[in-house]
Amino acid sequence: METLNFSKSPDGLLPAIIQDAATQKVLMLGFMNEEAYQQTLATKKVTFFSRTKQRIWVKGETSGNFLELLDIKIDCDQDTLLIQAKPLGVVCHTGADTCFNDSNQGNSLEFLAHLEGVIKSYHSNPQEGSYTSSLFKKGINKVAQKVGEEAVELVIEAKDNNDDLFKNEAADLLYHYLVLLTAKGFSLADITAVLEKRQK
């Protein structure tokens, strides 16, 4: 990894842009000194230097909404960081998922990441009466069977001309596919990585 040049800033602080690794959405901007940077690398939890508190600050230390470090990129001048992270909860103090929220924002990638998170939560913390939890409880064979059933139903609807039914069956298949990925211990990011590798 390239070496950061903390001396470029008079206060020894460099801007760190935080990006959701799954959706590529910019979550927030913080500042790091060398200590915060090294602590981030060591703990895998994104850590800043708080200019208001004048101390090292782990994002989520109070709320529990940590940012799990996945990757760090350094710009060509070695004085700005682009950090890709997995947010473990909302990011902004307002309760929004990003500090750059916009009432017109929102896209399918963000929703899929949210849905995947909900499915994973039902897997790790089963809820009574939850259809998703009941699928996990029945085991991998049942989950895989449901994916097969939904795929067949989608193919059948593809042969007809009812767009609403087709879209609903496509949604059912995508949902059960996400459940299957979770049951197998994988995520959409794992699958997109395979597709990206094939494209290269």
N, CA, C and O of each residue as an XYZ file, in Angstrom:
800
protein
N       0.836     -1.189      0.000
C       0.000      0.000      0.000
C       0.873      1.241      0.000
O       1.928      1.261      0.633
N       0.428      2.305     -0.725
C       1.181      3.549     -0.763
C       1.221      4.179      0.626
O       0.357      3.927      1.466
N       2.243      5.004      0.846
C       2.406      5.660      2.137
C       1.663      6.984      2.148
O       1.815      7.790      1.231
N       0.861      7.213      3.178
C       0.149      8.467      3.321
C       1.094      9.561      3.786
O       2.032      9.316      4.544
N       0.826     10.777      3.315
C       1.660     11.913      3.692
C       0.863     12.820      4.637
O       0.214     13.771      4.200
N       0.922     12.513      5.931
C       0.171     13.292      6.919
C       0.754     14.690      7.100
O       0.076     15.573      7.625
N       1.989     14.905      6.678
C       2.630     16.209      6.843
C       2.078     17.255      5.880
O       2.359     18.444      6.033
N       1.297     16.825      4.890
C       0.731     17.781      3.937
C      -0.292     18.698      4.596
O      -0.548     19.803      4.118
N      -0.872     18.231      5.694
C      -1.854     19.035      6.412
C      -1.210     19.597      7.668
O      -0.542     18.859      8.392
N      -1.393     20.893      7.948
C      -0.767     21.487      9.124
C      -1.174     20.851     10.438
O      -0.402     20.843     11.397
N      -2.401     20.313     10.485
C      -2.865     19.669     11.719
C      -2.666     18.152     11.687
O      -3.063     17.453     12.619
N      -2.051     17.643     10.613
C      -1.787     16.208     10.519
C      -3.016     15.371     10.240
O      -3.009     14.157     10.449
N      -4.084     16.020      9.765
C      -5.334     15.311      9.491
C      -5.567     15.212      7.990
O      -5.400     16.185      7.255
N      -5.957     14.016      7.547
C      -6.274     13.805      6.143
C      -7.737     13.395      6.001
O      -8.252     12.650      6.835
N      -8.419     13.879      4.946
C      -9.818     13.505      4.743
C      -9.958     12.035      4.352
O      -9.165     11.499      3.579
N     -10.992     11.402      4.908
C     -11.278      9.997      4.603
C     -12.724      9.889      4.138
O     -13.656     10.103      4.913
N     -12.897      9.556      2.869
C     -14.231      9.374      2.299
C     -14.650      7.930      2.553
O     -13.931      6.993      2.206
N     -15.819      7.761      3.160
C     -16.301      6.420      3.483
C     -17.371      6.022      2.479
O     -18.345      6.744      2.267
N     -17.173      4.854      1.862
C     -18.073      4.358      0.824
C     -18.587      2.982      1.208
O     -17.831      2.136      1.686
N     -19.876      2.766      0.995
C     -20.457      1.444      1.228
C     -19.901      0.491      0.165
O     -20.089      0.709     -1.031
N     -19.220     -0.559      0.610
C     -18.583     -1.483     -0.331
C     -19.599     -2.216     -1.198
O     -19.296     -2.592     -2.330
N     -20.805     -2.419     -0.670
C     -21.810     -3.173     -1.419
C     -22.534     -2.319     -2.450
O     -22.771     -2.774     -3.570
N     -22.891     -1.078     -2.087
C     -23.698     -0.232     -2.971
C     -22.897      0.858     -3.663
O     -23.392      1.502     -4.588
N     -21.639      1.072     -3.215
C     -20.782      2.148     -3.720
C     -21.291      3.531     -3.329
O     -20.812      4.536     -3.853
N     -22.244      3.591     -2.426
C     -22.808      4.860     -1.981
C     -21.853      5.543     -1.011
O     -21.312      4.892     -0.118
N     -21.639      6.855     -1.178
C     -20.806      7.605     -0.245
C     -21.591      7.799      1.051
O     -22.705      8.322      1.041
N     -20.996      7.371      2.166
C     -21.694      7.389      3.448
C     -21.382      8.625      4.275
O     -22.284      9.231      4.855
N     -20.119      8.999      4.332
C     -19.730     10.133      5.168
C     -18.297     10.554      4.842
O     -17.578      9.886      4.099
N     -17.915     11.678      5.423
C     -16.543     12.156      5.335
C     -16.035     12.375      6.752
O     -16.705     13.005      7.569
N     -14.854     11.854      7.036
C     -14.235     12.051      8.338
C     -12.776     12.430      8.145
O     -12.305     12.572      7.017
N     -12.066     12.592      9.256
C     -10.646     12.938      9.182
C      -9.840     11.963     10.031
O     -10.269     11.548     11.107
N      -8.682     11.612      9.530
C      -7.794     10.687     10.233
C      -6.425     11.312     10.430
O      -5.881     11.947      9.527
N      -5.876     11.125     11.622
C      -4.458     11.372     11.789
C      -3.767     10.010     11.691
O      -4.430      8.999     11.455
N      -2.475      9.972     11.864
C      -1.771      8.701     11.680
C      -2.213      7.654     12.695
O      -2.301      6.469     12.372
N      -2.491      8.093     13.930
C      -2.927      7.150     14.962
C      -4.268      6.522     14.604
O      -4.447      5.313     14.752
N      -5.210      7.338     14.134
C      -6.535      6.831     13.746
C      -6.412      5.864     12.577
O      -7.095      4.841     12.530
N      -5.535      6.197     11.635
C      -5.311      5.340     10.471
C      -4.760      3.982     10.892
O      -5.244      2.944     10.442
N      -3.757      3.991     11.747
C      -3.151      2.743     12.203
C      -4.137      1.915     13.027
O      -4.150      0.688     12.933
N      -4.964      2.587     13.837
C      -5.964      1.878     14.632
C      -7.026      1.251     13.736
O      -7.510      0.153     14.010
N      -7.385      1.953     12.665
C      -8.345      1.410     11.693
C      -7.806      0.124     11.074
O      -8.526     -0.867     10.955
N      -6.538      0.148     10.685
C      -5.917     -1.041     10.097
C      -5.860     -2.194     11.094
O      -6.089     -3.348     10.732
N      -5.552     -1.876     12.356
C      -5.372     -2.921     13.371
C      -6.681     -3.542     13.819
O      -6.750     -4.751     14.039
N      -7.733     -2.721     13.960
C      -9.004     -3.208     14.527
C     -10.028     -3.570     13.459
O     -11.000     -4.271     13.741
N      -9.811     -3.091     12.226
C     -10.770     -3.274     11.124
C     -12.080     -2.535     11.385
O     -13.096     -2.820     10.752
N     -12.053     -1.584     12.322
C     -13.191     -0.698     12.575
C     -12.732      0.714     12.227
O     -11.726      1.197     12.746
N     -13.493      1.375     11.332
C     -13.077      2.694     10.867
C     -13.021      3.664     12.047
O     -13.987      3.818     12.794
N     -11.872      4.308     12.192
C     -11.591      5.185     13.324
C     -11.125      6.544     12.814
O     -10.328      6.626     11.879
N     -11.625      7.599     13.431
C     -11.291      8.955     13.013
C     -10.622      9.729     14.143
O     -10.530      9.264     15.280
N     -10.159     10.925     13.790
C      -9.794     11.895     14.813
C     -10.902     12.929     14.815
O     -11.123     13.608     13.812
N     -11.606     13.056     15.944
C     -12.706     14.006     16.053
C     -12.166     15.412     16.272
O     -11.470     15.673     17.253
N     -12.491     16.317     15.350
C     -12.010     17.693     15.467
C     -12.748     18.448     16.567
O     -12.211     19.396     17.141
N     -13.984     18.028     16.863
C     -14.729     18.707     17.932
C     -14.335     18.189     19.305
O     -14.230     18.961     20.258
N     -14.114     16.866     19.409
C     -13.737     16.280     20.699
C     -12.230     16.279     20.916
O     -11.746     16.070     22.028
N     -11.497     16.516     19.828
C     -10.032     16.533     19.880
C      -9.466     15.225     20.451
O      -8.604     15.226     21.330
N      -9.979     14.124     19.926
C      -9.487     12.811     20.353
C      -9.799     11.773     19.287
O     -10.559     12.023     18.352
N      -9.194     10.604     19.450
C      -9.489      9.472     18.572
C     -10.918      9.029     18.813
O     -11.366      8.937     19.956
N     -11.634      8.754     17.723
C     -13.053      8.421     17.808
C     -13.370      7.243     16.884
O     -13.203      7.334     15.668
N     -13.824      6.146     17.471
C     -14.244      4.982     16.687
C     -15.686      5.193     16.272
O     -16.560      5.348     17.125
N     -15.943      5.201     14.981
C     -17.319      5.360     14.504
C     -18.161      4.213     15.049
O     -17.864      3.043     14.804
N     -19.216      4.556     15.791
C     -20.097      3.543     16.366
C     -19.772      3.204     17.807
O     -20.405      2.321     18.387
N     -18.800      3.884     18.401
C     -18.398      3.539     19.769
C     -19.536      3.741     20.771
O     -19.571      3.081     21.809
N     -20.462      4.646     20.468
C     -21.616      4.886     21.342
C     -22.860      4.174     20.835
O     -23.582      3.539     21.604
N     -23.104      4.286     19.531
C     -24.334      3.731     18.945
C     -24.253      2.246     18.635
O     -25.279      1.570     18.557
N     -23.035      1.732     18.456
C     -22.875      0.346     18.021
C     -22.919      0.199     16.510
O     -22.769     -0.902     15.982
N     -23.126      1.319     15.810
C     -23.191      1.297     14.341
C     -21.791      1.472     13.761
O     -21.463      2.515     13.195
N     -20.980      0.444     13.910
C     -19.601      0.505     13.447
C     -19.519      0.445     11.922
O     -20.467      0.050     11.244
N     -18.371      0.845     11.412
C     -18.049      0.696     10.002
C     -16.940     -0.340      9.902
O     -15.813     -0.093     10.332
N     -17.259     -1.503      9.334
C     -16.283     -2.588      9.226
C     -15.404     -2.371      7.998
O     -15.895     -2.335      6.869
N     -14.113     -2.230      8.229
C     -13.171     -1.955      7.145
C     -13.060     -3.126      6.176
O     -12.874     -4.271      6.589
N     -13.177     -2.823      4.870
C     -12.994     -3.841      3.843
C     -11.813     -3.507      2.923
O     -11.082     -4.398      2.490
N     -11.636     -2.216      2.632
C     -10.542     -1.852      1.729
C     -10.205     -0.371      1.892
O     -11.064      0.438      2.241
N      -8.955     -0.032      1.638
C      -8.523      1.365      1.676
C      -7.768      1.679      0.397
O      -6.869      0.944     -0.013
N      -8.153      2.792     -0.228
C      -7.435      3.274     -1.401
C      -6.884      4.663     -1.080
O      -7.540      5.452     -0.400
N      -5.694      4.955     -1.564
C      -5.046      6.239     -1.338
C      -4.938      6.955     -2.673
O      -4.596      6.343     -3.685
N      -5.231      8.259     -2.677
C      -5.203      8.987     -3.945
C      -3.761      9.235     -4.401
O      -2.804      8.918     -3.694
N      -3.632      9.811     -5.606
C      -2.320      9.961     -6.236
C      -1.397     10.914     -5.488
O      -0.179     10.850     -5.656
N      -1.963     11.807     -4.655
C      -1.141     12.750     -3.897
C      -0.841     12.259     -2.483
O      -0.197     12.954     -1.697
N      -1.310     11.066     -2.172
C      -1.096     10.455     -0.850
C      -1.629     11.313      0.307
O      -1.073     11.302      1.405
N      -2.725     12.064      0.042
C      -3.255     12.898      1.123
C      -4.772     12.799      1.288
O      -5.380     13.619      1.975
N      -5.382     11.786      0.651
C      -6.812     11.539      0.805
C      -7.052     10.036      0.754
O      -6.432      9.325     -0.036
N      -7.963      9.556      1.608
C      -8.282      8.130      1.649
C      -9.693      7.885      1.135
O     -10.607      8.670      1.388
N      -9.855      6.803      0.421
C     -11.173      6.298      0.055
C     -11.305      4.955      0.749
O     -10.616      3.992      0.411
N     -12.203      4.907      1.727
C     -12.354      3.701      2.538
C     -13.658      3.005      2.188
O     -14.735      3.591      2.295
N     -13.553      1.758      1.774
C     -14.743      0.962      1.513
C     -15.035      0.138      2.761
O     -14.170     -0.568      3.279
N     -16.263      0.244      3.224
C     -16.623     -0.371      4.495
C     -17.998     -1.019      4.418
O     -18.786     -0.769      3.506
N     -18.249     -1.854      5.407
C     -19.572     -2.454      5.573
C     -20.211     -1.787      6.779
O     -19.760     -1.997      7.905
N     -21.268     -0.974      6.566
C     -21.906     -0.304      7.699
C     -22.733     -1.288      8.527
O     -23.554     -2.028      7.986
N     -22.510     -1.288      9.829
C     -23.267     -2.158     10.728
C     -24.347     -1.330     11.410
O     -24.341     -1.151     12.628
N     -25.269     -0.830     10.601
C     -26.325      0.049     11.101
C     -26.304      1.361     10.348
O     -25.557      1.520      9.383
N     -27.136      2.316     10.794
C     -27.187      3.616     10.135
C     -25.876      4.355     10.371
O     -25.163      4.080     11.337
N     -25.568      5.286      9.489
C     -24.285      5.986      9.560
C     -24.428      7.388     10.142
O     -23.625      7.801     10.980
N     -25.439      8.112      9.705
C     -25.586      9.507     10.110
C     -26.238      9.641     11.487
O     -27.059      8.810     11.877
N     -25.864     10.703     12.225
C     -26.457     10.941     13.547
C     -27.942     11.265     13.462
O     -28.647     11.233     14.470
N     -28.426     11.584     12.238
C     -29.854     11.875     12.053
C     -30.684     10.602     11.955
O     -31.914     10.648     11.960
N     -29.992      9.455     11.866
C     -30.690      8.187     11.703
C     -30.753      7.728     10.262
O     -31.339      6.688      9.961
N     -30.148      8.503      9.364
C     -30.124      8.141      7.946
C     -28.957      7.194      7.672
O     -28.015      7.101      8.459
N     -29.037      6.499      6.549
C     -27.983      5.546      6.212
C     -26.754      6.229      5.641
O     -25.715      5.589      5.481
N     -26.848      7.506      5.333
C     -25.713      8.265      4.823
C     -25.839      9.715      5.259
O     -26.948     10.206      5.466
N     -24.721     10.400      5.400
C     -24.734     11.818      5.758
C     -25.074     12.688      4.551
O     -25.231     13.902      4.682
N     -25.189     12.069      3.379
C     -25.509     12.806      2.161
C     -26.890     12.430      1.650
O     -27.130     12.414      0.443
N     -27.798     12.128      2.575
C     -29.126     11.693      2.167
C     -29.843     12.768      1.371
O     -29.674     13.965      1.599
N     -30.634     12.307      0.448
C     -31.400     13.162     -0.441
C     -32.771     12.527     -0.562
O     -32.880     11.313     -0.730
N     -33.809     13.325     -0.480
C     -35.164     12.768     -0.545
C     -35.429     12.069     -1.861
O     -36.324     11.229     -1.956
N     -34.643     12.416     -2.890
C     -34.826     11.774     -4.198
C     -33.883     10.601     -4.412
O     -33.903      9.954     -5.459
N     -33.047     10.334     -3.395
C     -32.103      9.241     -3.552
C     -32.786      7.900     -3.367
O     -33.952      7.809     -2.983
N     -32.020      6.872     -3.652
C     -32.546      5.524     -3.474
C     -32.466      4.789     -4.791
O     -32.971      5.278     -5.802
N     -31.855      3.646     -4.802
C     -31.804      2.880     -6.031
C     -31.893      1.407     -5.695
O     -31.891      1.018     -4.527
N     -31.970      0.605     -6.719
C     -32.187     -0.824     -6.521
C     -31.042     -1.492     -5.790
O     -31.264     -2.412     -5.003
N     -29.801     -1.039     -6.038
C     -28.658     -1.642     -5.356
C     -28.738     -1.412     -3.853
O     -28.447     -2.311     -3.065
N     -29.130     -0.211     -3.461
C     -29.255      0.100     -2.044
C     -30.336     -0.772     -1.405
O     -30.151     -1.301     -0.309
N     -31.472     -0.917     -2.107
C     -32.551     -1.725     -1.540
C     -32.142     -3.185     -1.428
O     -32.449     -3.833     -0.428
N     -31.451     -3.718     -2.443
C     -31.004     -5.107     -2.376
C     -30.055     -5.330     -1.205
O     -30.124     -6.353     -0.524
N     -29.162     -4.357     -0.976
C     -28.240     -4.465      0.157
C     -29.024     -4.451      1.469
O     -28.709     -5.192      2.400
N     -30.049     -3.598      1.530
C     -30.893     -3.536      2.733
C     -31.631     -4.854      2.930
O     -31.658     -5.396      4.035
N     -32.230     -5.372      1.855
C     -32.975     -6.629      1.937
C     -32.067     -7.777      2.353
O     -32.460     -8.624      3.155
N     -30.860     -7.805      1.812
C     -29.902     -8.843      2.173
C     -29.579     -8.768      3.669
O     -29.445     -9.790      4.341
N     -29.457     -7.541      4.170
C     -29.190     -7.360      5.591
C     -30.331     -7.861      6.457
O     -30.103     -8.466      7.505
N     -31.559     -7.611      6.022
C     -32.738     -8.085      6.766
C     -32.769     -9.613      6.788
O     -33.022    -10.223      7.827
N     -32.511    -10.221      5.635
C     -32.499    -11.685      5.546
C     -31.432    -12.270      6.462
O     -31.672    -13.260      7.154
N     -30.252    -11.654      6.464
C     -29.168    -12.139      7.324
C     -29.526    -12.009      8.798
O     -29.141    -12.849      9.612
N     -30.265    -10.951      9.142
C     -30.653    -10.772     10.543
C     -31.623    -11.861     10.985
O     -31.569    -12.312     12.130
N     -32.511    -12.286     10.084
C     -33.442    -13.381     10.410
C     -32.718    -14.725     10.483
O     -33.175    -15.659     11.143
N     -31.580    -14.803      9.790
C     -30.788    -16.023      9.853
C     -30.034    -16.125     11.183
O     -29.995    -17.183     11.812
N     -29.445    -15.017     11.591
C     -28.656    -15.036     12.837
C     -29.521    -14.882     14.085
O     -29.150    -15.342     15.165
N     -30.677    -14.231     13.932
C     -31.593    -14.050     15.066
C     -33.004    -14.466     14.649
O     -33.829    -13.606     14.338
N     -33.293    -15.766     14.637
C     -34.606    -16.262     14.188
C     -35.762    -15.618     14.953
O     -35.702    -15.432     16.168
N     -36.820    -15.283     14.201
C     -37.996    -14.658     14.799
C     -39.203    -15.576     14.632
O     -39.461    -16.099     13.548
N     -39.931    -15.759     15.719
C     -41.147    -16.577     15.682
C     -42.157    -15.945     14.738
O     -42.422    -14.746     14.823
N     -42.720    -16.740     13.841
C     -43.723    -16.238     12.914
C     -43.139    -15.650     11.641
O     -43.887    -15.232     10.757
N     -41.816    -15.611     11.529
C     -41.177    -15.070     10.333
C     -41.043    -16.154      9.267
O     -40.529    -17.238      9.539
N     -41.511    -15.856      8.046
C     -41.396    -16.798      6.943
C     -39.927    -17.067      6.627
O     -39.532    -18.204      6.371
N     -39.124    -16.001      6.650
C     -37.703    -16.144      6.348
C     -37.016    -17.058      7.360
O     -36.253    -17.949      6.987
N     -37.292    -16.830      8.635
C     -36.699    -17.673      9.681
C     -37.143    -19.121      9.532
O     -36.364    -20.047      9.761
N     -38.412    -19.310      9.144
C     -38.930    -20.678      8.998
C     -38.228    -21.415      7.870
O     -38.025    -22.627      7.947
N     -37.851    -20.682      6.812
C     -37.113    -21.308      5.708
C     -35.755    -21.798      6.194
O     -35.355    -22.926      5.906
N     -35.050    -20.947      6.928
C     -33.735    -21.335      7.449
C     -33.855    -22.543      8.381
O     -33.001    -23.430      8.386
N     -34.923    -22.558      9.161
C     -35.121    -23.650     10.121
C     -35.328    -24.991      9.416
O     -34.949    -26.041      9.935
N     -35.936    -24.941      8.222
C     -36.215    -26.174      7.483
C     -34.966    -26.758      6.818
O     -34.959    -27.917      6.403
N     -33.914    -25.944      6.722
C     -32.654    -26.466      6.197
C     -32.386    -26.128      4.743
O     -33.262    -25.650      4.022
N     -31.169    -26.383      4.338
C     -30.691    -25.994      3.021
C     -31.449    -26.682      1.893
O     -31.662    -26.078      0.842
N     -31.862    -27.933      2.090
C     -32.587    -28.638      1.028
C     -33.903    -27.955      0.700
O     -34.271    -27.833     -0.468
N     -34.622    -27.504      1.739
C     -35.902    -26.839      1.533
C     -35.696    -25.484      0.869
O     -36.462    -25.097     -0.013
N     -34.659    -24.762      1.295
C     -34.374    -23.451      0.698
C     -34.043    -23.618     -0.788
O     -34.548    -22.873     -1.628
N     -33.199    -24.591     -1.103
C     -32.826    -24.836     -2.498
C     -34.041    -25.260     -3.322
O     -34.188    -24.865     -4.478
N     -34.909    -26.069     -2.713
C     -36.123    -26.512     -3.394
C     -37.007    -25.316     -3.743
O     -37.570    -25.254     -4.836
N     -37.128    -24.365     -2.811
C     -37.959    -23.187     -3.052
C     -37.410    -22.356     -4.213
O     -38.177    -21.820     -5.013
N     -36.089    -22.251     -4.304
C     -35.486    -21.513     -5.418
C     -35.852    -22.185     -6.735
O     -36.190    -21.515     -7.711
N     -35.781    -23.516     -6.757
C     -36.152    -24.258     -7.957
C     -37.609    -24.040     -8.341
O     -37.932    -23.838     -9.511
N     -38.493    -24.084     -7.329
C     -39.923    -23.879     -7.582
C     -40.191    -22.484     -8.142
O     -40.955    -22.319     -9.093
N     -39.552    -21.490     -7.540
C     -39.769    -20.115     -7.998
C     -39.219    -19.911     -9.396
O     -39.790    -19.152    -10.179
N     -38.116    -20.576     -9.725
C     -37.533    -20.461    -11.063
C     -38.484    -21.035    -12.112
O     -38.666    -20.456    -13.183
N     -39.082    -22.170    -11.792
C     -40.038    -22.788    -12.720
C     -41.247    -21.876    -12.928
O     -41.718    -21.696    -14.051
N     -41.744    -21.300    -11.821
C     -42.910    -20.412    -11.922
C     -42.581    -19.173    -12.756
O     -43.432    -18.675    -13.494
N     -41.361    -18.682    -12.640
C     -40.963    -17.527    -13.438
C     -40.909    -17.882    -14.922
O     -41.341    -17.100    -15.769
N     -40.383    -19.049    -15.229
C     -40.316    -19.490    -16.621
C     -41.718    -19.600    -17.211
O     -41.952    -19.201    -18.352
N     -42.646    -20.141    -16.433
C     -44.041    -20.280    -16.901
C     -44.636    -18.908    -17.210
O     -45.272    -18.719    -18.248
N     -44.424    -17.939    -16.292
C     -44.982    -16.599    -16.497
C     -44.302    -15.885    -17.659
O     -44.914    -15.032    -18.302
N     -43.043    -16.224    -17.937
C     -42.322    -15.592    -19.041
C     -42.961    -15.921    -20.380
O     -42.825    -15.166    -21.343
N     -43.660    -17.053    -20.441
C     -44.293    -17.484    -21.686
C     -45.631    -16.799    -21.926
O     -46.175    -16.839    -23.029
N     -46.162    -16.161    -20.859
C     -47.433    -15.443    -20.986
C     -47.179    -13.945    -21.148
O     -46.033    -13.507    -21.247
N     -48.252    -13.173    -21.171
C     -48.112    -11.734    -21.396
C     -48.609    -10.884    -20.233
O     -48.974     -9.723    -20.415
N     -48.620    -11.473    -19.032
C     -49.044    -10.718    -17.858
C     -47.803    -10.165    -17.160
O     -47.119    -10.878    -16.426
N     -47.526     -8.894    -17.397
C     -46.294     -8.290    -16.872
C     -46.262     -8.278    -15.347
O     -45.211     -8.499    -14.745
N     -47.410     -8.022    -14.724
C     -47.445     -7.965    -13.254
C     -47.108     -9.319    -12.635
O     -46.329     -9.393    -11.684
N     -47.691    -10.381    -13.168
C     -47.402    -11.718    -12.653
C     -45.935    -12.076    -12.874
O     -45.293    -12.674    -12.011
N     -45.417    -11.704    -14.039
C     -44.009    -11.994    -14.329
C     -43.101    -11.289    -13.321
O     -42.176    -11.898    -12.783
N     -43.367    -10.004    -13.067
C     -42.527     -9.244    -12.146
C     -42.625     -9.791    -10.721
O     -41.631     -9.829     -9.996
N     -43.812    -10.209    -10.330
C     -43.982    -10.776     -8.992
C     -43.231    -12.090     -8.837
O     -42.618    -12.338     -7.798
N     -43.276    -12.931     -9.862
C     -42.535    -14.191     -9.808
C     -41.030    -13.939     -9.821
O     -40.267    -14.645     -9.163
N     -40.606    -12.912    -10.588
C     -39.186    -12.558    -10.616
C     -38.731    -12.079     -9.234
O     -37.625    -12.394     -8.794
N     -39.593    -11.315     -8.555
C     -39.277    -10.836     -7.205
C     -39.187    -12.007     -6.228
O     -38.297    -12.046     -5.379
N     -40.112    -12.959     -6.351
C     -40.086    -14.143     -5.485
C     -38.786    -14.926     -5.668
O     -38.175    -15.378     -4.700
N     -38.378    -15.077     -6.924
C     -37.147    -15.814     -7.202
C     -35.930    -15.091     -6.623
O     -35.055    -15.720     -6.027
N     -35.880    -13.781     -6.798
C     -34.740    -13.015     -6.289
C     -34.670    -13.093     -4.763
O     -33.591    -13.250     -4.192
N     -35.818    -12.984     -4.117
C     -35.850    -13.077     -2.655
C     -35.335    -14.441     -2.174
O     -34.479    -14.510     -1.291
N     -35.858    -15.513     -2.755
C     -35.447    -16.852     -2.326
C     -33.985    -17.133     -2.689
O     -33.306    -17.897     -2.002
N     -33.508    -16.515     -3.769
C     -32.091    -16.633     -4.140
C     -31.210    -16.000     -3.062
O     -30.172    -16.554     -2.701
N     -31.623    -14.848     -2.552
C     -30.881    -14.195     -1.477
C     -30.895    -15.039     -0.206
O     -29.903    -15.100      0.521
N     -32.020    -15.682      0.054
C     -32.110    -16.576      1.215
C     -31.139    -17.740      1.051
O     -30.456    -18.126      2.000
N     -31.082    -18.296     -0.157
C     -30.173    -19.415     -0.421
C     -28.708    -18.998     -0.248
O     -27.916    -19.723      0.354
N     -28.360    -17.827     -0.780
C     -26.996    -17.335     -0.614
C     -26.633    -17.222      0.862
O     -25.551    -17.634      1.279
N     -27.545    -16.662      1.641
C     -27.303    -16.501      3.082
C     -27.155    -17.852      3.759
O     -26.275    -18.039      4.599
N     -28.012    -18.790      3.394
C     -27.957    -20.127      3.990
C     -26.627    -20.816      3.683
O     -26.137    -21.618      4.479
N     -26.052    -20.500      2.532
C     -24.766    -21.093      2.132
C     -23.570    -20.303      2.659
O     -22.422    -20.708      2.478
N     -23.846    -19.175      3.310
C     -22.762    -18.371      3.868
C     -22.140    -17.406      2.884
O     -21.012    -16.956      3.081
N     -22.876    -17.080      1.809
C     -22.365    -16.151      0.808
C     -23.226    -14.896      0.754
O     -24.294    -14.826      1.362
N     -22.734    -13.906      0.010
C     -23.481    -12.663     -0.170
C     -23.505    -12.306     -1.648
O     -22.806    -12.919     -2.455
N     -24.314    -11.309     -1.999
C     -24.349    -10.844     -3.386
C     -22.977    -10.361     -3.845
O     -22.612    -10.521     -5.010
N     -22.219     -9.769     -2.919
C     -20.881     -9.281     -3.263
C     -19.982    -10.423     -3.720
O     -19.153    -10.240     -4.612
N     -20.142    -11.608     -3.112
C     -19.346    -12.765     -3.524
C     -19.666    -13.165     -4.964
O     -18.778    -13.549     -5.725
N     -20.933    -13.069     -5.322
C     -21.361    -13.486     -6.659
C     -20.966    -12.435     -7.697
O     -20.513    -12.777     -8.789
N     -21.138    -11.154     -7.352
C     -20.745    -10.115     -8.301
C     -19.233    -10.136     -8.535
O     -18.764     -9.781     -9.616
N     -18.476    -10.551     -7.524
C     -17.016    -10.661     -7.689
C     -16.684    -11.706     -8.744
O     -15.744    -11.528     -9.519
N     -17.448    -12.799     -8.779
C     -17.244    -13.838     -9.800
C     -17.557    -13.270    -11.185
O     -16.823    -13.515    -12.143
N     -18.654    -12.509    -11.284
C     -19.038    -11.925    -12.570
C     -17.995    -10.916    -13.046
O     -17.653    -10.866    -14.228
N     -17.492    -10.104    -12.096
C     -16.465     -9.125    -12.444
C     -15.202     -9.822    -12.959
O     -14.580     -9.358    -13.915
N     -14.829    -10.926    -12.327
C     -13.647    -11.676    -12.730
C     -13.836    -12.238    -14.137
O     -12.912    -12.233    -14.950
N     -15.060    -12.725    -14.411
C     -15.332    -13.266    -15.754
C     -15.222    -12.175    -16.810
O     -14.707    -12.412    -17.903
N     -15.714    -10.963    -16.479
C     -15.680     -9.881    -17.443
C     -14.260     -9.483    -17.787
O     -13.962     -9.129    -18.928
N     -13.374     -9.545    -16.780
C     -11.982     -9.188    -17.009
C     -11.293    -10.230    -17.897
O     -10.108    -10.096    -18.200
